[in-house]
Amino acid sequence: MNDEDAEEAKRRTRAWFETLRDRICAAFEKLEDDCTAADAQEHPPGRFAFEPWQREGGGGGVMGLMRGRVFEKVGVNVSTVSGTFSIEFAGQIPGTSEDPTFWASGISLVAHLRNPHCPPAHMNTRHIRTAKSWFGGGADLNPIYPDEADTRAFHARLEQACAAHGEDSYARFKKWADEYFFIPHRGEPRGVGGIFFDYLEGPFEHEFAFTRRVGEAFLDIYPELVARHMDRPWTAEERAHQLERRGRYVEFNLLYDRGTQFGLKTGGNPRAILMSLPPEVTWR
Amino acid sequence: MNDEDAEEAKRRTRAWFETLRDRICAAFEKLEDDCTAADAQEHPPGRFAFEPWQREGGGGGVMGLMRGRVFEKVGVNVSTVSGTFSIEFAGQIPGTSEDPTFWASGISLVAHLRNPHCPPAHMNTRHIRTAKSWFGGGADLNPIYPDEADTRAFHARLEQACAAHGEDSYARFKKWADEYFFIPHRGEPRGVGGIFFDYLEGPFEHEFAFTRRVGEAFLDIYPELVARHMDRPWTAEERAHQLERRGRYVEFNLLYDRGTQFGLKTGGNPRAILMSLPPEVTWR
């Protein structure tokens, strides 16, 4: 890819992640408006607040955060950063052994819901350019009370997004998610899975189209799953169980999540990175 | 040290950790009885519940947990384990390059208080035997609202415990704590410090006496600091700030604490290891 094409690839991927962010935020705000749960009437519908930040060393991002009546805390971050990897990391990242410069853009989303029957979820996709260039990302569902129909619908929509990527893509990316979103010290998965993929170095248009389809799939199915449950009543016991289960999410993110560890150890913005942590958690 | 002496060292160190545990638990239960705060009268004085556990591979421990009116959640664990390090760890632990077998006994304590004016604290000491043998441990204070008199008293008592160990021991172990109990991604210390020490391979009687003095110092000063503040009233704002600050403790423990990482990755008991996590936490 020549320099002009590389710049065009950066411009288009970044624009996509920002567009996807805008559409997701609009969909989530609509759910805030639509909620009719008795408890929800005590709170005004939530709205996203956006806060830009600059990265020392190059680039920055925008943190989007909403504390609403459906979404107790949801963060949607877009960042586009560039610079030079430290010696420590340069060797670990493809294409950096001779030239440690990089460019990366991506969207990252974590939603924690007020209603214990609404499934929390995570989604992120990114494009990274060093001497090589690739796409990575994933999406998974972390219900407090797993619901078979939700799990099937979530996976079916992701499978559809994977179909044009390759015959075995869904099977591979689902397996990768099962392995990745696992909490070894608890001996349990962190949720009901989804897909996980990285280092997709195929032709740019092919991988970029796939990345967009993953975003579209998430936007299509996840608000639908939240809508299914957001008006259901819940008990104090269910709330207590929800706060306890959120502890597992924190354990996974701080002990095992590669993005979190990588971000914090490369001088990323801790407020943006830790926006994934639940608003309220218990360890009994 | 011959085999008979080694067995005697194991017997004595283990007995000390168990005795210290009993005395600390008694002191904490007394505080539960003594508390006169208005809010405390709604709850009965807490009592420790003890639960033994067995380690696959050798040994085990006893988890001690109290949920009281002064101590919202306090864990005091004693464990005595032995076995063979996995290949992954054998090279990293002194004295295991030729023989990967080990024996370890220790006490570990983390206290989270209900009253935001009472300082949370951590203390642990341990004796480890491989082809080498050594003592390690530490104690630090993590006030929500630092109080200069408390900080001075805590450090003064630890300094006294270090005095007979060596002229510069307190200065070295305090500096070690300042470096260790630091949260890099937040750019802030996790509390007001204390002492931290490891690989103390001096003469057994010398290091064991020091380890006992550290335990005695903690037992002497920490209940006193809790007693100073436990009857003070607090506001909803102070409680909210406390829950937020507890998040920093979780971040440190899961991202950086060597004992936590080591324990979870060597098949330790996750319930005992994660007993250090606060009962209720927020990330706003």
Interface residues (C-beta under 8 A of the other chain):
Chain A: K73 P184 H185 R186 L243 G247 V250 E251 L254 L255 Q261 L264 K265 P270 I273 L274 L277 P278 P279 E280 V281 T282 W283 R284
Chain B: K73 P184 H185 R186 L243 G247 V250 E251 L254 L255 Q261 L264 K265 P270 I273 L274 L277 P278 P279 E280 V281 T282 W283 R284
